[in-house]
Amino acid sequence: MQTHEATHTVITPSVLYFGTPVGLISTLNRDGTTNLSPVSSLFALGQRYAVGLGAGGQAAANLIDCPELVVNLPDAELAGAIEEIAPTTGVDPVPQHKAARYRFEPDKWTLGGLTPLSSELVRPDRVMECPIQLGRVP
Ligand SMILES: Cc1cc2nc3c(=O)[nH]c(=O)nc-3n(C[C@H](O)[C@H](O)[C@H](O)COP(=O)(O)O)c2cc1C
């Protein structure tokens, strides 16, 4: 039997995280504004989405109140906008377990230089700059 010991090493990474490219999830805040959450644990199968969402995030809280969302798929030019939004949450105060790396941001749109557009199928706004915007109701 051949082995690959010369070229392969067994590792135990602290985070094992691969999958789909990032999407920006639009969800409806209680005040009627739309929150944006970068999410990559996401896939679509037919008319259903499977989204791996942290339970302590604003997106999860919003989806309990209003189970409608938009999956906005950015192109490469929006990488900078995602990076701006990445260290923020719509949860105020920031949960203890996120406090070291995240800050509260009520307006991620302005922070990322993104433009809200009314959606045709759902209540949360969609991101004008994203070339693909997938609205979904349950
Ligand atoms: C590239 C990228 C991918 C991410 N993927 C996920 C994900 O799949 N699920 C998740 O819950 N959070 C993910 N996050 C972290 C959330 O964006 C982060 O928890 C954020 O604070 C959520 O915002 P919210 O609390 O306003 O919903 C990702 C962040 C980045 C930058």
PDBQT file of the ligand as one rigid body, heavy atoms in Angstrom, charges set to zero:
ROOT
HETATM    1  C1  LIG A 201     -17.231  35.514   5.864  1.00  0.00    +0.000 C 
HETATM    2  C2  LIG A 201     -18.116  35.332   7.062  1.00  0.00    +0.000 A 
HETATM    3  C3  LIG A 201     -18.913  34.211   7.169  1.00  0.00    +0.000 A 
HETATM    4  C4  LIG A 201     -19.740  34.021   8.280  1.00  0.00    +0.000 A 
HETATM    5  N1  LIG A 201     -20.567  32.936   8.322  1.00  0.00    +0.000 NA
HETATM    6  C5  LIG A 201     -21.443  32.799   9.343  1.00  0.00    +0.000 A 
HETATM    7  C6  LIG A 201     -22.379  31.726   9.358  1.00  0.00    +0.000 A 
HETATM    8  O1  LIG A 201     -22.422  30.900   8.449  1.00  0.00    +0.000 OA
HETATM    9  N2  LIG A 201     -23.239  31.642  10.390  1.00  0.00    +0.000 N 
HETATM   10  C7  LIG A 201     -23.246  32.557  11.411  1.00  0.00    +0.000 A 
HETATM   11  O2  LIG A 201     -24.072  32.432  12.315  1.00  0.00    +0.000 OA
HETATM   12  N3  LIG A 201     -22.363  33.581  11.427  1.00  0.00    +0.000 NA
HETATM   13  C8  LIG A 201     -21.466  33.719  10.417  1.00  0.00    +0.000 A 
HETATM   14  N4  LIG A 201     -20.572  34.761  10.421  1.00  0.00    +0.000 N 
HETATM   15  C9  LIG A 201     -20.518  35.629  11.603  1.00  0.00    +0.000 C 
HETATM   16  C10 LIG A 201     -21.654  36.637  11.617  1.00  0.00    +0.000 C 
HETATM   17  O3  LIG A 201     -21.580  37.465  10.471  1.00  0.00    +0.000 OA
HETATM   18  C11 LIG A 201     -21.513  37.463  12.895  1.00  0.00    +0.000 C 
HETATM   19  O4  LIG A 201     -21.865  36.640  13.987  1.00  0.00    +0.000 OA
HETATM   20  C12 LIG A 201     -22.338  38.724  12.896  1.00  0.00    +0.000 C 
HETATM   21  O5  LIG A 201     -22.105  39.401  14.099  1.00  0.00    +0.000 OA
HETATM   22  C13 LIG A 201     -23.820  38.453  12.728  1.00  0.00    +0.000 C 
HETATM   23  O6  LIG A 201     -24.487  39.681  12.741  1.00  0.00    +0.000 OA
HETATM   24  P1  LIG A 201     -25.892  39.856  13.487  1.00  0.00    +0.000 P 
HETATM   25  O7  LIG A 201     -25.673  39.492  14.925  1.00  0.00    +0.000 OA
HETATM   26  O8  LIG A 201     -26.240  41.295  13.296  1.00  0.00    +0.000 OA
HETATM   27  O9  LIG A 201     -26.845  38.918  12.808  1.00  0.00    +0.000 OA
HETATM   28  C14 LIG A 201     -19.745  34.973   9.318  1.00  0.00    +0.000 A 
HETATM   29  C15 LIG A 201     -18.946  36.112   9.209  1.00  0.00    +0.000 A 
HETATM   30  C16 LIG A 201     -18.143  36.296   8.103  1.00  0.00    +0.000 A 
HETATM   31  C17 LIG A 201     -17.298  37.544   8.003  1.00  0.00    +0.000 C 
ENDROOT
TORSDOF 0
